[in-house]
Amino acid sequence: MIPERAPIPPMIDFEAVIRHFWPKALQTIQEWKDMENDEKALEAVADRNLPTRQDDLRNWLRSWAVLIGLTNAQREKITQAVLEWADGRGLQRDLTMPESMAAAHAQLVNALRNSSSDLEGRDFTVLASKALWLCYPYQVAICDSYAKRALYVVSKLEEGIAPITEGSDYHQFVQVWENLYTKHHDTIESLDMGAYPYRVRVFDRILWLIGQPYYTDRLPRDPKDVRAT
C-alpha cells in the first residue's frame, strides 16, 4: 500500500519571486523597445483604417519569430487572418477566466489554420496566444516555451494552484497562469509599471525570465536569439 504523502509547507515564496524579477522584466521591455513595438501592433489590430496595419502586424509577428518556416504568401494569409478575426471580435469580451481565454484562443487557431489549405497541420499555439494578447492586452496570457517551463515547476511547488490535466495545451497553461496571477494579484497591482501599461505582459516576462534555459537570470545579448519560443 502506498502511503499518503505528508502535507508540506509552501516550498517557494512566489510573492518574493515576483518582486525580485519585476524590475528586470520591465528592463527587458524597455531595452528591447517592446513598448513602441507593441503599440504599433496594438494600433494595427485596433484601427481598421490604418494604411500600414498589415505590415505593422506582420513585422511584429516576425519579431517574435513565430513566422519562421513560412512562405511570404503564407505569412500574408496568416497576418490577414489575425486582422479579420480581430475585426470580428467582441471588444468587451471577458477573457479573465481560463475557459474563456482558451475558447477565444481555439477560435483564433482555427481561423489561422483555415487561412490556407497548406497550414492545417501547423501548431499555432504560440502564434495565436501572441495575437490574442494584441486583441486583449489587459487580460490574455502569452504562451511560449519559456513561460511553460516556468509554470511546469511552479505548479508543482506553489500551494493552491490546481492544474488541470485535460483540454488543450493552451488551456492547461492558462489554468495555472490565471490561478497564479489571481493568487498574487495584490502584489502585482502594487508594483511600479513605469510608463508601460500592461501588467499581464510584465508578469509573462517574469515567467519567461525564470524559464530561460540558463543557470542564471542573465539577459541574452540579442533578444532575437530567444524569441522563437
N, C-alpha and C positions, 0 to 999 in steps of 0.2 A: 504494500500500500504506500503510495506516495504521500509523504507528509505535507500538510499545508504550509505554505510559505508564511513566515512570520511577518507581521506588519513592520515597516521601517519608516523612520522619519524622512522628511524631504531630503533628497540627495544633492540638490542644487538650489541655489538662491537665484532664480531666474530674474527676479527684480533687479538684483545687483548686476547680473549679466547685461540686462537692457541698459542700465545706467552706464556701465563700463563702455559698451560698444556704441552708444548713441552718438557721441562726438565724432568718432571715426566714420560712422555711417554717413553723417552729414558731410564730413570732409570729402569722402569719395564722390558724393553727389555734386559738390562744388568744384572739385578738381577736375572731374571728368565732364564738366559742363552739362550734366544731366538736366539741370533746371531749365536751361534755354532749349535744349534738345527736346525735352518733354513738352514744353509749352508749344513748340511748333507742331508736334504731332497731335497734341490735345486740340489745338485750334483746327488742324486739318480734319479731325474727326467731327468736331462740333459745327464747323462752318461749311455748309454745302456750296456756298458761292465763292469759296476761296480758290483762285485760279491754280495755285500750286499744291492743292491738298493731296493729290495722288503722289506727286513727287516727294512731298514732305513726309507723308506716312511711309512710303516705301523706303526712304532714306533712314527713317527711324528704325524700322524693322531690320533693315540691313545692318545698322549699327549694333544691333543686338544679336547678329549672326544667326537669325532664325530663317534666313532665305538661302542658306548655303546649299548647294547641290541642285538648285532650281534653274531652269532656263529663264531668260528675260521675259518670255511670254508668260510663263507660269507665275513669275513674280508680279507681273502686272495684273493677272487674273486674281491672285490672292489679295493684293492691295485693294483692288476694286471690290472684291467680296467683303472685305472688312468694312469698307466705306458704305456699301449697300446695307450690310447688317446694322451698322451704327445709325444710318439714316432711318431705319425702320424700328429701332429700339424704343422702349418706353423710357423717356427721360427721367421719370420719377420712380422707376422700378427699384424696389428694395432688395439689395443683394447682401444684406448684412448677415444672413444665415447661410450655413454651408450648403443646404439643399438648394436654395435659390441661386447661389453662386455657381454651383455645379450644373444646374439646369441651364443657365444662361451660357455657360462655357460649352456645354454639349451642343446647344443650338449653333453657336459660332463655329465649332469644329465641323458640324455638318455643312454649314454654309461654305466653309473653306474647301472641304472635300468635294462638294458639288460644283465648285467653280471651274474645274477642269477634269475631264474624264481620266486623265493620267495621274491624278493626285489621290485617288481613292484609298490607296494603302498607306499613305504617308502619315506619320504621327504628328499631329498638330497640337499636342497638349501644351507645350511651352509657348508656341507662337500665339495660340488662341488666348492663353492667360494674359500675355502681354498686351494683346489687342483689346481684351476685355477690360483691362485696367484703364486704358485710354478712354473707354466709354464710361467708366465709373471709378474715377481715380481716388475717391474718398472711401471706397468700400472694398475693392477687389484685391485679392492676394495674387501676387505674381509667382508662378510656379517655375522653378528651374532646378537643375540637379544639385546645386549647392544648398539651396534652401531646403530641398527634400532631405538631403543628407543630414542637415542640422536637426530637422524635425524627427527623423528616424530615431536619433539618440534622445532628444528632449522628451519625446512621447513616452519613452521607457523610464525616464527618471523624474519627470515632473508629476506631482500628485494631482489627480483630478482632471486629467486631460481627456480620457476616454476616447481612444482612437476607434475607428470603425474598420472592419475587415472586408466589407463588401462595397460595391459601387465602383465607379471609375477611379483611375489613379488620381485624377484631379480632385474628385470628391473626397477621397481619403486624405489627401493633402490639406484641403481647406477645412476639413473637420478638425484636425489637430491645430492648424493655423488659427482658426477662429476661436477655438476654446482657449488657446494660449493668449491670444490678443485680448479676449474678453476678461480673462482672469487678471491680467496685468494692465487693464485699461487705464486705471487711475494713474499709475506710474507713467505710462506712455503719454497721457494727456498733460502731465506736469512738466515734461521736458522741453527744453528750448528748441524751437524749429528754425530759428534764424529767419531767412526770407523764403524758405521752402514750405509750401502749404500742405503737403500730402504725407500725413503721419504713417499711413499704412505702407507707403513706399520706403520710408526710413526703417520701419520695422522689418520689412522684407530684406533690406540691405544688411541689417544686423544678422539675420539668418544666413544670408549669403556669405558674410564675412566668417561666421562660425563654421560654415560648411565647406570652405575652401580646402582644396587638397594639399595643404601645407601644415607644418608643425607649429607655425606661428601665425599671428593675425596680420602679417605684413601685407602691404598693398602691392599688387603687381605693378611692374614698370609700365606696362601698356594695357589699359582696360580691354582693348580688342582681343587680347590673348585669352580672356576668360569669359567672354560673353556668349560663346557658343554652348550654352548650357540649357 
